[in-house]
Amino acid sequence: MLTEGFIIMIIGIGTVFLFLAILVAIMYASKYFIKYLPIENQSSSTEIGGSREATPEEVAVAMAAIKKFKLK
């Protein structure tokens, strides 16, 4: 009875390990294929609001608001 449980446990662990190994292999394969696809790298934020840099004044205002919020 103890050996049967041990065998079932080994089969279960092996199955989980095999499943995880297949998932890792799929991730690496998708990385390889995505690398060579002719897709332009566009973010959705540039389409909605335009792409502009934050000015130092805007950054300072945001940092001051965060510090004021932390003090409450």
N, C-alpha and C positions, 0 to 999 in steps of 0.2 A: 504494500500500500504506500509506503514511503517512497519507493522507487518510482511508482506510477505518478505520484504527485511531483516528484523531481523532474521526470521526463516532460510532464505537461508544462511545468514552469519553464524549462529550457526551450520548449517549442514556442511558448508565448513570448519569451524574451527575444528569441531569434526572429519571430515575426515582427515584433515592434522595431527591432534593429534594422531589419530589411526594409520595412516601410519608411523609416527615417532616412535610410541610405538612398532610397529611390527619390524621396522628396528633395534631398540635397543634390542629387544628380540632375533632376529636372530644373532646379534653380540655376545650376551652373550652365546647363544647356540653353536655357532661356536667355541667360546673360550673354552667351556666345552669339546666339541668333539675333538678339536685339542690337548688339553692337554693330552689325553689318546691315541692318535695315535702313532704307533711305527715308528716315523720319526726321523732320526738322524739329529742333528743340525749341518749342514755344510754350511759354507759360500762359495760363488763362488770365493771370492778373494784368498782363500787358494789354490784353484785348478789352478788358472791362474799364480799367481806370487809367490806362496809359502808363508808360514807364518813366518815372522821374525819381530823382534822388531826394531824400529828405535834407532840408537845409539844417545847418547847425542850430538855428533858432528853434526850429520845430523839434529837434532832438532834445534841446534844453527844456522846452516846455513839457514834453512828455516825461522826462526824468523828474522834473519838479512835481508833476502830478502824481507820479508813482511814489515819490518820497512822502508827499503829503498824505496819500492814501495809507501808507504804511504806519504813519504816526498816529492815525485814528484808532 
